[in-house]
Amino acid sequence: MTSGKVAIVGAGIGGMAAAIALARNGIEVCIFEQAPQLRRVGAAINLTPNAVKVLDELGPGPSLRDRSFSPNYRVSRTWDSGAETSRIEMGAAAERKYGSPQLIVHRADLLSAMLAALPQHSLRVGERLAAVTQDEDGVELTFQDGRQRRFDAVVGADGIHSTVRHSLFGDDKPIYTGMAAYRAIFPADRIQDYEIESFVKWWGPTPSSQLVTSAINGGREMFVFATKAEPESSRESWSAECDIDGLRAAFSDYHPEAQRVLASCDSPFKTALYIREPLAAWSAGRITLLGDACHPMVPFMAQGGAMALEDAAILSRCVAESADVHSAFRAYEATRLPRSRRIQKVSSDNDWLRTGSNADWVYGYDAWSAPLERGA
Ligand SMILES: Cc1cc2nc3c(=O)[nH]c(=O)nc-3n(C[C@H](O)[C@H](O)[C@H](O)COP(=O)(O)OP(=O)(O)OC[C@H]3O[C@@H](n4cnc5c(N)ncnc54)[C@H](O)[C@@H]3O)c2cc1C
């Protein structure tokens, strides 16, 4: 397929990557985003080498280097004793091994870099999709204000509450995990003698308790990510602030070094964590799904965004190499389903790199050269 008009619903990491990747192959793309504007929300995101590899090829990768941080090590430590249970060389060593580095970057900087790489005039903000239907010749999108638009194909990159997913597969509700995530960024000079060159994960006394730290922004700032059990669920959000004293109290039996990190930060954002059961299929005819719309996962491997980026690269390759949209979407789904399902499972197991040190099957995946399946 070297031409056609494709609508992408959602301008998150996955939707923007898909738009950039498809447009490179001559496809006319239009992205519909419900938000009236793309605001600077969220905290940092950990982009592992497999994710950076996609961004490097798409264009935004190089410009992210200045605003991000590439840790030299990925370290696991035990919450109370501080004992180290795993140490993996990252930094230049990971770049030599995998072809791209790990980058920790502010989510807003990532989205801005992707926005700058979008095809001109392809993004429509303030356009909330209400329903999608298809016939033999095309797909019809109906927006909340009643307007309708027709396309050759649709990619639903509209996140965990995906309207496109709902239209295709009905109403399976997201499941609350019983956990909330907290994220904060603070000036790095507030914390002295901390292992700032490493990405450190402190493994807690229960599976839901953990604390992750890394520098961002060239080492000028520190990023903290923590999760803990919370019986009450609230709609997930990138920008809800929370009570720092309650968070510090929940980690008061952690090693003093870990506690120093929480003592240094203020006003974290809180996000309730939801998942969905893996789907058996995510394409139907001229409509497919991408990113959290089809495989949301708990953020314990830092692979949700990476999977959305890999999806976009594979989707664009399948479209380029297929005769029509049906075979392209079948090939895309067949190629992506086994890997994303495995990563959803390992994320839920929440044991990734606690002790082991071989991350090759995740970090070494190259979505630009991985073999494509054809699909049934
Ligand atoms: C706390 C936390 C930390 C995380 N940390 C990491 C990490 O370190 N590394 C990593 O790789 N991943 C991480 N993830 C996962 C990652 O954030 C997601 O997997 C990723 O954002 C998914 O991107 P997406 O484009 O599929 O969906 P989203 O980012 O959810 O984007 C969906 C877009 O669709 C829009 N939309 C929704 N409905 C409609 C509609 N009806 N019409 C039009 N537009 C619509 C939304 O407004 C949104 O802009 C983390 C997740 C959480 C919760």
The ligand as an SDF file (V2000), in Angstrom:
LIG
                    3D

 53 58  0  0  0  0  0  0  0  0999 V2000
    2.3520    5.9220   35.9040 C   0  0  0  0  0  0  0  0  0  0  0  0
    2.7820    5.4120   34.5670 C   0  0  0  0  0  0  0  0  0  0  0  0
    4.1220    5.3910   34.2390 C   0  0  0  0  0  0  0  0  0  0  0  0
    4.5170    4.9010   32.9760 C   0  0  0  0  0  0  0  0  0  0  0  0
    5.8560    4.8720   32.6840 N   0  0  0  0  0  0  0  0  0  0  0  0
    6.2530    4.4000   31.4820 C   0  0  0  0  0  0  0  0  0  0  0  0
    7.6280    4.3640   31.1460 C   0  0  0  0  0  0  0  0  0  0  0  0
    8.4840    4.7660   31.9320 O   0  0  0  0  0  0  0  0  0  0  0  0
    7.9840    3.8830   29.9110 N   0  0  0  0  0  0  0  0  0  0  0  0
    7.0420    3.4550   28.9900 C   0  0  0  0  0  0  0  0  0  0  0  0
    7.4150    3.0410   27.8800 O   0  0  0  0  0  0  0  0  0  0  0  0
    5.7270    3.4700   29.3090 N   0  0  0  0  0  0  0  0  0  0  0  0
    5.3130    3.9290   30.5160 C   0  0  0  0  0  0  0  0  0  0  0  0
    3.9940    3.9610   30.8220 N   0  0  0  0  0  0  0  0  0  0  0  0
    3.0110    3.5250   29.8170 C   0  0  0  0  0  0  0  0  0  0  0  0
    2.7700    4.6120   28.7780 C   0  0  0  0  0  0  0  0  0  0  0  0
    2.4990    5.8490   29.3980 O   0  0  0  0  0  0  0  0  0  0  0  0
    1.5770    4.2240   27.8980 C   0  0  0  0  0  0  0  0  0  0  0  0
    1.7160    2.9040   27.4880 O   0  0  0  0  0  0  0  0  0  0  0  0
    1.5290    5.1420   26.6780 C   0  0  0  0  0  0  0  0  0  0  0  0
    1.2920    6.4840   27.0760 O   0  0  0  0  0  0  0  0  0  0  0  0
    0.4480    4.6680   25.7270 C   0  0  0  0  0  0  0  0  0  0  0  0
    0.3990    5.5440   24.6410 O   0  0  0  0  0  0  0  0  0  0  0  0
   -0.8800    5.5610   23.7040 P   0  0  0  0  0  0  0  0  0  0  0  0
   -0.5620    6.5600   22.6430 O   0  0  0  0  0  0  0  0  0  0  0  0
   -1.2330    4.1790   23.3060 O   0  0  0  0  0  0  0  0  0  0  0  0
   -2.0790    6.0520   24.6160 O   0  0  0  0  0  0  0  0  0  0  0  0
   -2.2680    7.4230   25.4200 P   0  0  0  0  0  0  0  0  0  0  0  0
   -0.9680    8.0040   25.8340 O   0  0  0  0  0  0  0  0  0  0  0  0
   -3.2800    7.1370   26.4780 O   0  0  0  0  0  0  0  0  0  0  0  0
   -2.8970    8.4120   24.3380 O   0  0  0  0  0  0  0  0  0  0  0  0
   -4.2240    8.2650   23.9130 C   0  0  0  0  0  0  0  0  0  0  0  0
   -4.6840    9.5790   23.3230 C   0  0  0  0  0  0  0  0  0  0  0  0
   -5.9830    9.3930   22.7610 O   0  0  0  0  0  0  0  0  0  0  0  0
   -6.8040   10.4850   23.1040 C   0  0  0  0  0  0  0  0  0  0  0  0
   -8.1930   10.0160   23.0620 N   0  0  0  0  0  0  0  0  0  0  0  0
   -8.8020    9.1510   23.9010 C   0  0  0  0  0  0  0  0  0  0  0  0
  -10.0910    8.9570   23.5350 N   0  0  0  0  0  0  0  0  0  0  0  0
  -10.2890    9.7230   22.4220 C   0  0  0  0  0  0  0  0  0  0  0  0
  -11.4170    9.9350   21.5680 C   0  0  0  0  0  0  0  0  0  0  0  0
  -12.6060    9.3350   21.8000 N   0  0  0  0  0  0  0  0  0  0  0  0
  -11.2830   10.7780   20.5000 N   0  0  0  0  0  0  0  0  0  0  0  0
  -10.0850   11.4080   20.2410 C   0  0  0  0  0  0  0  0  0  0  0  0
   -8.9800   11.2350   21.0540 N   0  0  0  0  0  0  0  0  0  0  0  0
   -9.0810   10.3950   22.1140 C   0  0  0  0  0  0  0  0  0  0  0  0
   -6.3310   10.8600   24.5120 C   0  0  0  0  0  0  0  0  0  0  0  0
   -6.6950   12.1900   24.8550 O   0  0  0  0  0  0  0  0  0  0  0  0
   -4.8300   10.6760   24.3730 C   0  0  0  0  0  0  0  0  0  0  0  0
   -4.1710   11.8530   23.9180 O   0  0  0  0  0  0  0  0  0  0  0  0
    3.5620    4.4320   32.0580 C   0  0  0  0  0  0  0  0  0  0  0  0
    2.2100    4.4480   32.3900 C   0  0  0  0  0  0  0  0  0  0  0  0
    1.8270    4.9270   33.6360 C   0  0  0  0  0  0  0  0  0  0  0  0
    0.3560    4.9310   33.9780 C   0  0  0  0  0  0  0  0  0  0  0  0
  1  2  1  0
  2  3  1  0
  2 52  2  0
  3  4  2  0
  4  5  1  0
  4 50  1  0
  5  6  2  0
  6  7  1  0
  6 13  1  0
  7  8  2  0
  7  9  1  0
  9 10  1  0
 10 11  2  0
 10 12  1  0
 12 13  2  0
 13 14  1  0
 14 15  1  0
 14 50  1  0
 15 16  1  0
 16 17  1  0
 16 18  1  0
 18 19  1  0
 18 20  1  0
 20 21  1  0
 20 22  1  0
 22 23  1  0
 23 24  1  0
 24 25  2  0
 24 26  1  0
 24 27  1  0
 27 28  1  0
 28 29  2  0
 28 30  1  0
 28 31  1  0
 31 32  1  0
 32 33  1  0
 33 34  1  0
 33 48  1  0
 34 35  1  0
 35 36  1  0
 35 46  1  0
 36 37  1  0
 36 45  1  0
 37 38  2  0
 38 39  1  0
 39 40  1  0
 39 45  2  0
 40 41  1  0
 40 42  2  0
 42 43  1  0
 43 44  2  0
 44 45  1  0
 46 47  1  0
 46 48  1  0
 48 49  1  0
 50 51  2  0
 51 52  1  0
 52 53  1  0
M  END
$$$$
